[in-house]
Amino acid sequence: MKTKSLLTLALTLLMTISQAKNDVTMLVGTYTYGTSKGISPSKGIYNYQFDQETGDATLLKETIINSPSFLTYSKERGIVYCLSEERTVDVIFELSGRGPSNNLKKIITVSYINAYKLNKETGEMTLINRQKAMGEGPCYIATNDEAVTAAFYNGGSISSFGLNADGSLQPATSVIQFKGSGPDSTRQNKSYLHCTHFSPDGKYLFAVDLGGDCFYTFKMNKDTLQPGTPPSYPTGLGSGPRHMTFSPKGDRAYVITELGGTVVAYAYNAANGTMKELQTVVADTVGARGSADIHISPDGKFLYATNRLKADGIVTFRIDNKGLLKRVGYQPTGLHPRNFAITPNGKFVIVGCQDSDYMQVFKRDPRSGLLTDTKKDIKLAKPVCIQFIAPE
């Protein structure tokens, strides 16, 4: 009997260890303003334990912060950096005798960059510090472990922030304002910066301008941005580029264009940070002008991109040995798939459906690259950013 009990205990321990190896941290940023039908408004950042083998998610912690629209993680420092927007109402003129509800008001929005220490075991996030961001409409944040950069959509600018030894943020070191424009007088009347993306080695930064139909290049000098050579690359007139990603080997880069609905492939030279255009393929076949996010599977064999506004879904491309793309499938999703993430082991794709108020969990076939809905939706109001933290 004693031997049987010890055997049971050993098997339970092995199962627990195996389960722990399958689990990864999944952080989700949300919009906290507005209301959602039949579901409680979001409070900020949600920390889930995600099982990479079963596709099951368990909520660990909630971190209250206003509209953390994008976040990134520094593995070297164990710190989460995120954007946030504080909205306040300022009474600009009091209508005497009519009551405060009738006063003329102005909504003031202040942007911040925040640094949180993450405890991956408990999911607890402790605020280290925050810095006021010099820009409007924060929409993207990135780090190379030496600096943090952010893109500001409405402000048409990017900023870089130095880091202290404990990972806390210094005040903005570089603030760069752009003056681009494109043929769409509504969407491209000025620069709209939508992404800052570091090269795989962290030596270069690329800033994607939806309004200016290009992405700019910079060389990193610790926490300061220096213009690259060439200073920018065009993505096509009226294309409206949005996000960028690199292949696992770091020798290919891909840019998704929101207005053009295309993916532009480049050969990347890590020695000097330059790009050579290889191909442009169509991701949005219905002309929705709402292409959004783009990522590559960990094995480097497939590229995925989301489309919104019409026929919402995620398109699958196979990547050949030259880095060229061939469309192989399309998976419908919930409404407004603004952002998605692939698990570190490549078995699942999680799509944040902003206007459906849930995240969809898709199983990924490693051979075909195609997706299958597991029906394990994770209910959450306005999910807009999903980030996995790979196990160490």
N, C-alpha and C positions, 0 to 999 in steps of 0.2 A: 504493500500500500504506500509505503514511504517512497519507494522507487518511482511508482506511478505519479505521485504528487510532485516529485522533483522533475520528472520528465515534462509534466504539464506546465510547471513553472518555467522550465527552460524554453519550451515551445512558445509560451506567451511572451517571454522576453525577446525571443528572436523575431516574433511577429511585430512587437512594438518597435524594435530597432529598424526592421524593414519598412514599417509604416513611416517612421521618422525620416528615412532616406527619401521617401517618395514626396514628402511635404515640402513645399516652397512657400515663401512669403509673396502674397499678391497685394499690392497697394493700389487703391482706387481713389482718384480725385473726382470731385463732383462740383456741379453748380448748386449753390445753396439758396439762390434767390428764386422767386416764383413759386408756383404751386403745381403739384402733380395729382391727377385724379386717382383717388383710391389708395394712395401711398403717402407716407409721411415725408416731408421735405428732408433733403439730405443735410447733414451737419458739418461735413468737411471731408477728411480723409478716412477711408475704411481699410482696416488691415485684416486680410483673410489668410487662413492657412489652406493652401490648395494642394490636393492630392494629385500628383502628376500621372498616376496610374488609373485612377477611377474617375477623375474629373469632378470630384466633390469638393465643395468649398465650405469652410467653417469660419464665421466671423469671430475675430479675437478682440479687436478694440476699435473704438471710434475716437478720432481726434477732431475736436471742434475748432474750425477755422473757416472764415468766409471764402467761398468759391475758390478752392485750390484747383485751378483749371489745368495745371500741368505740374508734374513732379519728376524728379530724377534721384538716383541713389549713387552715393560714392561708396563703393565696396571697401576702398582703402581706408576710409575714415569712419564707415558705419553710420553715415549721416544722410538723411533725406532732405533735399532742397526742393522747395515748392513755391509757386506763385500764389498770391491771394489778392483779393480786392475788397477794400472796406468801403461800404456805401453809407453816406450820411446825408441828411436833409438839412439844407441851410435856408432859413427864411430870409428872402431877399427884399420882401416888402410886406408889411402888416396892413391888412385891410381893416381899419378901425371899426369896431362894433360888429363885425361879421363873424367873429370866432376864429380860432386858430386853424380850423379845417379849411377855411377859405383863403388863407394867406397865400401869397405867391411864393413858391418854393423852388429850389434848385437842388438836384441830386448831385452830390460831390463824390467822386470815386478816387480813392487813393490806392496805388498799387504797392505791394511789398514783396520782397524776397525773404523767405523764412528758412532757417536751419533747424532741423530736429534730430536729436540723437535717437536711434532706433534700437530697441531691445527685441531681437528677432524671436526670442523664446516666449516672451509674454505679449508681444505686439505693442508694447507701450512706446509712445513717442514723446520725448521731452524737448520742449522748445529751448534752444540754446540762445539764439538771438534772431533779430530781423533787421532788414535795412529797407528804407524807403526807396522805391524804384522810380527812376526819372523817365516815366513813359506811361502811355494810356493803352488799355486793352492788352494786358499781359497774356500771352498765349503759348509760350514755349520756354523751357529752361533746360540747360545741359551743363555737365561738368566734366572736366578732364582730371579731377582730383587736385588740381592746383588753382583753378579758378572756376567761377560759375558765370554763365552767360544767359541772357534772357532776351526774347524777342517781344516787341510790342506792336500789335496789329494796328490799332487806331493811331498810335503815336508815330508809326513808321520809323521806328528806331530799334537799336539794340544796345545793351549795356553789359559790361563785365565787372565782376566783383572778385577781389582778392580774398584769400582764406587765411585765417590765423592757424596756429599750430593745433588748436583743438577743433578745427573745422568751422568755427564761427565765421560769419560774414563780415568783411570790411565794407566801408562805403564804396559806392561805384567808382571804379578807376577810369573806365572809358565809357562814354556815352556818345553814340554815333547816330546822327539824324540823316536819313536818306531823302532824296528828292526825285524819285522815279515816277513814271506814269505809263499807262498803256492805252490801247484803243477803246476799251470799255469805259465810257465816261462815268458810269456809276460805280463799278467795282475797282476801277484802276485810275481814278482821278488823281491819286497820289501814291506814294509808297505805302504798302501794307506788309510789314515784316511778319512772317508766319512761323519761322523756324530758325534756330541756330544749332548747327550740328558740327561736332568735332570730328576731325579725321581719326581713324583708328589709333594712331600713335599720340593723339592729343596735341600735335604741333601746329595744326591749322584749324581754322574755324570757317564754316560756310554759313552765310546768312541768306535765307530765301525770301525774296521780295515778290509777293503776289501782284502788287500794283505795278512793279517795274519790269515784269517779265524776265527776271534774271535771278541768279544768286551771286552774292559777293564773296570774295575770298580775303582771308586775313591770316597773317602769321602770328602765333601766340608768343608774346614775350612775357612770360610768367602770367600776370593778370592783365596785361595791356595788349590791345589789338593794333597791329600794324598792317596797312594795306598790302595785299598779295599781288603777285604778278602771274597772269593778268588780274586786274582788280575785280572782274566779274565775268560771268558766262551767261549768254542769252539762252532762253528756253523755248522761244517761239513767240511771235507777236500774238498777243491776246491769250496766251496760255495760262497765265496766272498761277505760277508754281507755288506749292504749299509745303510739302515735307520732303525729306531726304533720308536715305539709308545707305549703308555700305554692306558689301558682301562679307561673310565671315573671314575670308582671306585678306580682305582689305584692298583688293586690286580693282574692284568695280564699285561704282556709285550709281544710285538710281533716284530720280526726282519725279514725284507725282505732281501733275498740274491740275489745279482745281477747276479752272474755267475751261481749259482745253480737253480735260478728261484723258490725258495721255500719261505714259511713263517714259521718261527719257533716260537711256542707259549711257554710262560713261566708263571709259578706262581711266583708272586713277593711278598717278605716279606719286608714290609716297616720298620719293627723294626730294621733289620740289613742290609738291602739293598741287600739281596741275591736272586738268581733266581733258580727255579727248572724247567727243561725242561719238557713240557707236550706233544708236538706234532710237527711234521713237515709235511706240506702239499705242494702240487705243485701249483704254481701260473702261471708259464710259461710252457705251454704244448707243445710248438713248439721248445724248445731249443734255443731261441734267445739270451740268455745270456745277457739280457739288462733290467732285472727287476729294478724298480726305486724307487717309492715312496709308502708310506703306511700310512693310517689313519683310524680311527674308527668313526662311526656316533655318534653324541652327545647322542643318546639313548643307546649306548653301544651294540646294537644288530647286527651290521654288520661291517665287515672290508673290506676295499677296497685297491687294490694294482695295480700299473701300470706296464705294460710291453712294451718294445721298441725293435726296430731293425727288428722284424718280427711280423706280425699280431698285430700291435700296438693297445693297448686297456687297459681297466681297468676291473679287475676281482672282483667279489663280493663273499664274504664268510659270511655265517650266523654264529654268535657266540652263542653257547649254554650256559647253566647256569654253566658249568664247565670251560668255557673259550676255549673250543675246536671249531675248524673251520670246516665248511662244505661248499664246493663250490656250489653256486646257480646261477651264471650267469656271462656272459662276454659281455662287451660293447666296440665295436671298437671305436677308436678315431682318431684324426689327427696324424701326424707324430711326433714321439719322445715326448711322454707325460712324461716329466721329473719330473714334480711336479703337485700337485693338492691340493685343499682345499674344505672342506665342510662348508656350511654356518652355523652360530651358531644355527639356528633353525632346521637344518638338512634337509631342503627341496630341496637344490640344491648342486650339485658337480661341481666345476669349474676346468677344466683340462687345464694346460698350454702346448700347443703343440709347442715345440720349433722350429721344422723344418717346420711346416705349417704356422707359423707366425700368430697364433690366439689362443684365449682361447675359449674352448667349454663350453657351459652352459648346464648341464644335470639336469633334474628334477628327484628327488629321491622318489621312492615309499616307505613310512615308513613301510609297511607291508611285502612286498617281498624283499625290499632292492634294487630292480632293477632300472636301469637308463634309461631315455628317452631323446634323443637329442631335445632340444627346438629350435634349428636352430637360436639361438641368439648369434652367434659367435662374439667375441670381437677382432677386428683386432689389432695386435700389434707384432712388430718384436721381435722374440726370447724371449718369456716369459719363465722364468725359475724358478720363485718362487712366490707363491701366499699366502698371509696371510690375514685372516679376523680378524678384531678387534671387539669383541663382545660388544654389547651395555652395558652400566653400569646400 
